[in-house]
């Protein structure tokens, strides 16, 4: 029975796909973890980790889709025998163009050309998405679509030139190879690799990139010195324009024997802060050569070269081969053995009809046989790949250790106490200490460098001192860095750039500018009398521009700009981009835009700087305008841009833009970016669109099971639930925060208390308060205000007492706490407790706070102590309009209209502050309660005439009340008819109350009719009309009103009284309550009080009949 090669290959391909997908899923889950792995804690920053994680997640999603499509296409092509069909069609094409299809070389070239076109077409969409979406999203892609197409065309042309002779050679070798075919194929592939490694850097690579010699200078000297120390035969140094395609940086070497070359990516030079960092990267690459990794790996890679599966994309193949030259040493012999087994195995089956027939071939073409045989060695390839990765890691560690032990100059003799740290070897160690923020290692290296004398010598290289300074700054030890700076005998621009940037990070832009001035003033004379003056470079220029932006000083920004123009720095795109950012931050958007339009390449970073600067300076409409210009310029926004745009829309409350901005976030595939989603949630929540905020929150956090660690987002959503009355969503969010371990979080817990207080769920608010591990003053104020507003004043007083007693621990009642308590005492009628709070105000110094004094005036007025209110008002050194209004209102409540008018005239005489609408409401109301009709009329008429205040409905209501209380109903009706606005319940309500007072039934019925249309479900006007009927003896009509109230389910709120005697807690009682256990005593006291009050009223009426009204 013939072996079914096809089924075996398909089965193994699917099994390997399932196994690799399982491993990829495990890796994907690890990438989704939002916290740094423990081995990396302190090694890289959270920001770098988050950027790396986002990039890796995007590539992981892309990998899943790409691998699934690839396995689906591969299995489909093999299962449906598409390869033999394509082989047949390529032969027909050769015949149709007039060539000999029997010539296997021509037939094979046609087949491979078609296969390459098919491969290009199927892979094109993935290549475009990977390059122009994923790489561009994370700021790595720099190539244009035209450059992408041009490279693809060059690759095709390269295949057309190099492909035919290589294919012809392989076919010829297979035809004549006989029993030695495996040896011939191995020799040919070995020779081909040598040839391609020779011609690739000379012929092929220049077709895709521009290579220019590295100019003479410090960097070239240091690289040559490093090569000489390692005895590396360096002949040429080149710089390649890698920045035209990507922002990734690298360096590599090539060449045979004594003709070695080093190539630096221009991105490496741009991204490194100084020459020593570049030299360190090259030292790592040369370490592989020094340890003979390349010599051994070259032999080993010949077997692994089969992994290219004979696609013959030679430009890409050689690029991929080069990194593999650095991977294999210990497994080189096994790899070489694998290559012999591969070609030997093919030799055994090349004449097997079963192999070709299993895949659908009628004949046995050579190249297709090699392609088919690739699938039979997949298991060995996967095993080998795993082993080679292990060896690669070992090689990297070997090179890292070599780099630390390889100085660029002869090392000093070893110390009897151990190895001496040289300036060169310390640079890499200090860089590692800076990245990990390792203070102990930095201090130890500092001591070693001091011991070696490297920091005090003017002849020693500056790299060590600069690296030490940078390490101290990264560790947050600014004072040590400044002390080190004072001790440095020499300095350069690389010394000051990190120092200026550190001051900016610490929010001290003026200190950064002082450091820049210190750099400009720095200079000393050496033994030869040569001035060693530090001149700024583009990095220090960019750093000082950043400091000006943080200082938000436009004049200073223009001065620095002028200096940079004079110094010739404004030709550097990096400096120009920093200037754009600076002007945007100081609010000079016009200058920022002008500089931006002058940039040769306006990228997303520059546009984003202006948008962010506009938002920072509250120029929200300008921010959106610049954003639209950015889109018109063809620049797609990134996540930082969208954060500023979302913030601008949120601050403007531009709800019509919320939907389009959200849609743009989805189109840009930023809906998985936590910071962007958080901003959207806050935008919706703070503007009242709670349902959208909750939906976003649930979609991003609840469905993914991730934890929202942004306290502002949680607080914003809770605030949205509070203002919208969505208690159910608020409770669900509370449960989510507990489940996901978001506590303790003071801002979130405070928001929860505020929400529960808003919904009058006081016990829930108390539970949150009592469960808080840490409480700030907002927590105490929230719960006190919550209790005070719900008549649980005694509990509020207890908590206030606890806070007062704990004042020594860093927390003490503030003016918000005192205001809440004063308002509570005022509402609850607690004079004694109010006086105690007044004493606390005096002792704690709040007596000088105008808001507190105003609250005291209102409290004492409401609690019947007008004398105390007068005393506080008179003793106030500074009075605001609220103070005057409070005192006028206080006199009005006590029926002392003359005193209210006196204070009102004092306010007018003072000139400032000017009376406002509330002032006139208070003074007219005071006249109303005192029967001062003409005075009240004069005040009303002076509003518009003397003060330019348009009367509101409240003012009209006060005049109606003024006329009604005095019984002047005809004037009141005429006044209502003459009103320029339609009267509402605030007008008819006082009129109805006045009718009840004077027994005017006809007008009362008219007012009640109007109120019934305006407020049909209110019981207030029904009770007033019923009382009016009762006052004139129409008991049947009164009873009819009460009966109607019972029928529709309306019930008059029961009146109650509260007696407070010397602060002793009393109790409530209601009228007609005969079931109270102290009812007999209550009624006895009540009857006695009633008699005294009746006698007092009679005496007052004799003295002033009008006041009784």
PyMOL commands that set and color helices and strands:
alter all, ss='L'
color gray80, all
select helices_A, chain A and resi 5-32+38-40+46-79+82-96+104-137+145-208+218-230+242-244+266-271+275-290+293-308+314-324+332-349+353-358+366-404+423-436+439-452+462-474+478-487+493-505+509-521+538-551+554-566+569-571+573-585+589-597+604-616+620-632+639-652+655-667+674-686+690-702+711-724+727-739+746-758+762-771+777-788+793-805+807-809+815-828+831-844+846-848+850-862+866-875+881-893+897-910+917-930+933-947+953-965+969-978+985-998+1001-1014+1020-1031+1035-1047+1079-1103+1105-1108
alter helices_A, ss='H'
color red, helices_A
select strands_A, chain A and resi 211-213+234-240+251-254+260-265+1056-1058+1068-1070
alter strands_A, ss='S'
color yellow, strands_A
deselect
rebuild
show_as cartoon
